[in-house]
Amino acid sequence: MKLRSHLSMLLVASSTSFSAHGAFEPVDFNLDGQIDGYSDVQAGVIWHVNAGASGLRTFPSAQSWVDGLVVGENSSWRLPTVFELESLYQTLVSNYPSVTTGPFQNVQLARYWSTTPADAIQGWNETLDMRNGLRYEHPTSTSLNMHAWAVQSVPEPESLLLMLGGLSLFSFITRKRSEA
């Protein structure tokens, strides 16, 4: 099953070079016909299809939620950087009438956590407001609740091909040993 997840990521990684700049490509991690995320070609990441899946959370709770998120057999989710959120916001407002009318489900016109530390204050992180695309700084250790949007990096096609080649060789050797 993990091989299917890696194959779908290989298809995303290899197709991004043929996509229009800033376009979103649908991703189906478990090959069940349901879109699980969208590849953001400009930022080189895959965004979870449901922007509101986390609900409102403190920063530590958002980190725990994304660390435990599994889609299909894919568990390599993380919180985005503020730069990734900005790229997403700009792509949405450039290509759709509003950030809530793009391909994603449950986009909240509210602030989303990022992993980018604030410049001036230790223990604070930058957030991005999906109403206006502005950055804000908030403490990460308080009971302040915001939304979290899961993202993951798109592996380079060369890395996936190397990994798939190794898996194929391992599978071939294992099969030959069991036949002997």
Contacts in CASP RR format, 6 or more apart in sequence:
PFRMAT RR
TARGET T0000
AUTHOR 0000-0000-0000
METHOD contacts of the structure
MODEL  1
MKLRSHLSMLLVASSTSFSAHGAFEPVDFNLDGQIDGYSDVQAGVIWHVN
AGASGLRTFPSAQSWVDGLVVGENSSWRLPTVFELESLYQTLVSNYPSVT
TGPFQNVQLARYWSTTPADAIQGWNETLDMRNGLRYEHPTSTSLNMHAWA
VQSVPEPESLLLMLGGLSLFSFITRKRSEA
1 30 0 8 1.000
1 72 0 8 1.000
1 73 0 8 1.000
2 73 0 8 1.000
3 164 0 8 1.000
3 167 0 8 1.000
4 29 0 8 1.000
4 30 0 8 1.000
4 31 0 8 1.000
4 73 0 8 1.000
5 29 0 8 1.000
5 30 0 8 1.000
5 72 0 8 1.000
5 73 0 8 1.000
5 74 0 8 1.000
6 160 0 8 1.000
6 163 0 8 1.000
6 164 0 8 1.000
6 167 0 8 1.000
7 31 0 8 1.000
7 164 0 8 1.000
8 27 0 8 1.000
8 28 0 8 1.000
8 29 0 8 1.000
8 30 0 8 1.000
8 31 0 8 1.000
9 27 0 8 1.000
9 29 0 8 1.000
9 46 0 8 1.000
9 74 0 8 1.000
9 154 0 8 1.000
9 155 0 8 1.000
9 160 0 8 1.000
10 155 0 8 1.000
10 157 0 8 1.000
10 160 0 8 1.000
10 161 0 8 1.000
10 164 0 8 1.000
12 25 0 8 1.000
12 27 0 8 1.000
12 39 0 8 1.000
12 46 0 8 1.000
12 154 0 8 1.000
13 154 0 8 1.000
13 155 0 8 1.000
13 156 0 8 1.000
13 157 0 8 1.000
13 160 0 8 1.000
14 157 0 8 1.000
15 25 0 8 1.000
15 39 0 8 1.000
16 25 0 8 1.000
16 39 0 8 1.000
16 41 0 8 1.000
16 44 0 8 1.000
16 154 0 8 1.000
19 25 0 8 1.000
19 39 0 8 1.000
19 41 0 8 1.000
20 41 0 8 1.000
21 41 0 8 1.000
21 42 0 8 1.000
22 40 0 8 1.000
22 41 0 8 1.000
22 42 0 8 1.000
22 91 0 8 1.000
22 95 0 8 1.000
23 41 0 8 1.000
23 95 0 8 1.000
24 38 0 8 1.000
24 39 0 8 1.000
24 40 0 8 1.000
24 41 0 8 1.000
24 47 0 8 1.000
24 91 0 8 1.000
24 103 0 8 1.000
25 38 0 8 1.000
25 39 0 8 1.000
25 41 0 8 1.000
26 35 0 8 1.000
26 37 0 8 1.000
26 38 0 8 1.000
26 39 0 8 1.000
26 103 0 8 1.000
27 35 0 8 1.000
27 36 0 8 1.000
27 37 0 8 1.000
27 38 0 8 1.000
27 39 0 8 1.000
27 46 0 8 1.000
28 34 0 8 1.000
28 35 0 8 1.000
28 36 0 8 1.000
29 36 0 8 1.000
29 37 0 8 1.000
29 71 0 8 1.000
29 72 0 8 1.000
29 73 0 8 1.000
29 74 0 8 1.000
30 36 0 8 1.000
30 71 0 8 1.000
30 72 0 8 1.000
30 73 0 8 1.000
30 74 0 8 1.000
35 49 0 8 1.000
35 103 0 8 1.000
36 48 0 8 1.000
36 49 0 8 1.000
36 71 0 8 1.000
36 72 0 8 1.000
36 74 0 8 1.000
37 46 0 8 1.000
37 47 0 8 1.000
37 48 0 8 1.000
37 49 0 8 1.000
37 71 0 8 1.000
38 46 0 8 1.000
38 47 0 8 1.000
38 49 0 8 1.000
38 103 0 8 1.000
38 104 0 8 1.000
39 45 0 8 1.000
39 46 0 8 1.000
39 47 0 8 1.000
39 154 0 8 1.000
40 46 0 8 1.000
40 47 0 8 1.000
40 84 0 8 1.000
40 87 0 8 1.000
40 88 0 8 1.000
40 91 0 8 1.000
42 87 0 8 1.000
42 91 0 8 1.000
43 83 0 8 1.000
43 84 0 8 1.000
43 87 0 8 1.000
43 88 0 8 1.000
43 91 0 8 1.000
44 153 0 8 1.000
44 154 0 8 1.000
45 80 0 8 1.000
45 84 0 8 1.000
45 151 0 8 1.000
45 152 0 8 1.000
45 153 0 8 1.000
45 154 0 8 1.000
46 151 0 8 1.000
46 152 0 8 1.000
46 153 0 8 1.000
46 154 0 8 1.000
47 80 0 8 1.000
47 88 0 8 1.000
47 104 0 8 1.000
47 149 0 8 1.000
47 150 0 8 1.000
47 151 0 8 1.000
48 69 0 8 1.000
48 71 0 8 1.000
48 77 0 8 1.000
48 149 0 8 1.000
48 150 0 8 1.000
48 151 0 8 1.000
49 103 0 8 1.000
49 104 0 8 1.000
49 105 0 8 1.000
50 104 0 8 1.000
50 105 0 8 1.000
50 106 0 8 1.000
51 104 0 8 1.000
51 105 0 8 1.000
51 106 0 8 1.000
51 107 0 8 1.000
51 108 0 8 1.000
51 112 0 8 1.000
51 147 0 8 1.000
51 149 0 8 1.000
52 105 0 8 1.000
52 106 0 8 1.000
52 107 0 8 1.000
52 108 0 8 1.000
52 147 0 8 1.000
52 149 0 8 1.000
53 106 0 8 1.000
53 150 0 8 1.000
54 62 0 8 1.000
54 65 0 8 1.000
54 66 0 8 1.000
54 147 0 8 1.000
54 148 0 8 1.000
54 149 0 8 1.000
54 150 0 8 1.000
55 147 0 8 1.000
55 148 0 8 1.000
56 145 0 8 1.000
56 146 0 8 1.000
56 147 0 8 1.000
57 65 0 8 1.000
57 113 0 8 1.000
57 145 0 8 1.000
57 146 0 8 1.000
57 147 0 8 1.000
57 148 0 8 1.000
58 142 0 8 1.000
58 143 0 8 1.000
58 144 0 8 1.000
58 145 0 8 1.000
59 113 0 8 1.000
59 125 0 8 1.000
59 138 0 8 1.000
59 140 0 8 1.000
59 141 0 8 1.000
59 144 0 8 1.000
59 146 0 8 1.000
60 140 0 8 1.000
60 141 0 8 1.000
62 79 0 8 1.000
62 113 0 8 1.000
62 146 0 8 1.000
62 148 0 8 1.000
63 79 0 8 1.000
65 148 0 8 1.000
66 77 0 8 1.000
66 78 0 8 1.000
66 79 0 8 1.000
66 148 0 8 1.000
66 150 0 8 1.000
67 77 0 8 1.000
67 78 0 8 1.000
68 75 0 8 1.000
68 77 0 8 1.000
69 75 0 8 1.000
69 77 0 8 1.000
69 150 0 8 1.000
71 77 0 8 1.000
74 152 0 8 1.000
76 152 0 8 1.000
76 153 0 8 1.000
77 150 0 8 1.000
77 151 0 8 1.000
77 152 0 8 1.000
78 115 0 8 1.000
78 150 0 8 1.000
78 151 0 8 1.000
78 152 0 8 1.000
79 113 0 8 1.000
79 114 0 8 1.000
79 115 0 8 1.000
79 148 0 8 1.000
79 149 0 8 1.000
79 150 0 8 1.000
79 151 0 8 1.000
80 88 0 8 1.000
80 112 0 8 1.000
80 114 0 8 1.000
80 115 0 8 1.000
80 149 0 8 1.000
80 151 0 8 1.000
81 114 0 8 1.000
81 115 0 8 1.000
81 116 0 8 1.000
82 114 0 8 1.000
82 116 0 8 1.000
82 126 0 8 1.000
82 127 0 8 1.000
82 128 0 8 1.000
82 135 0 8 1.000
83 116 0 8 1.000
84 114 0 8 1.000
84 151 0 8 1.000
85 112 0 8 1.000
85 114 0 8 1.000
85 128 0 8 1.000
85 149 0 8 1.000
86 128 0 8 1.000
86 133 0 8 1.000
86 135 0 8 1.000
89 99 0 8 1.000
89 128 0 8 1.000
89 130 0 8 1.000
89 133 0 8 1.000
92 98 0 8 1.000
92 99 0 8 1.000
92 102 0 8 1.000
92 107 0 8 1.000
93 99 0 8 1.000
95 102 0 8 1.000
96 102 0 8 1.000
99 107 0 8 1.000
99 109 0 8 1.000
99 130 0 8 1.000
100 107 0 8 1.000
100 109 0 8 1.000
107 130 0 8 1.000
108 130 0 8 1.000
108 147 0 8 1.000
109 130 0 8 1.000
109 131 0 8 1.000
110 129 0 8 1.000
110 130 0 8 1.000
110 131 0 8 1.000
110 146 0 8 1.000
110 147 0 8 1.000
111 127 0 8 1.000
111 128 0 8 1.000
111 129 0 8 1.000
111 130 0 8 1.000
111 136 0 8 1.000
111 138 0 8 1.000
111 146 0 8 1.000
111 147 0 8 1.000
112 127 0 8 1.000
112 128 0 8 1.000
112 129 0 8 1.000
112 130 0 8 1.000
112 146 0 8 1.000
112 147 0 8 1.000
112 148 0 8 1.000
112 149 0 8 1.000
113 125 0 8 1.000
113 127 0 8 1.000
113 146 0 8 1.000
113 147 0 8 1.000
113 148 0 8 1.000
114 125 0 8 1.000
114 126 0 8 1.000
114 127 0 8 1.000
114 128 0 8 1.000
115 125 0 8 1.000
116 125 0 8 1.000
116 126 0 8 1.000
117 123 0 8 1.000
117 124 0 8 1.000
117 125 0 8 1.000
117 126 0 8 1.000
118 124 0 8 1.000
118 125 0 8 1.000
118 126 0 8 1.000
118 137 0 8 1.000
120 137 0 8 1.000
121 137 0 8 1.000
121 139 0 8 1.000
123 139 0 8 1.000
123 140 0 8 1.000
123 141 0 8 1.000
124 137 0 8 1.000
124 138 0 8 1.000
124 139 0 8 1.000
124 140 0 8 1.000
125 137 0 8 1.000
125 138 0 8 1.000
125 140 0 8 1.000
126 135 0 8 1.000
126 136 0 8 1.000
126 137 0 8 1.000
127 135 0 8 1.000
127 136 0 8 1.000
127 137 0 8 1.000
127 138 0 8 1.000
127 146 0 8 1.000
128 134 0 8 1.000
128 135 0 8 1.000
128 136 0 8 1.000
129 135 0 8 1.000
129 136 0 8 1.000
138 144 0 8 1.000
138 146 0 8 1.000
END
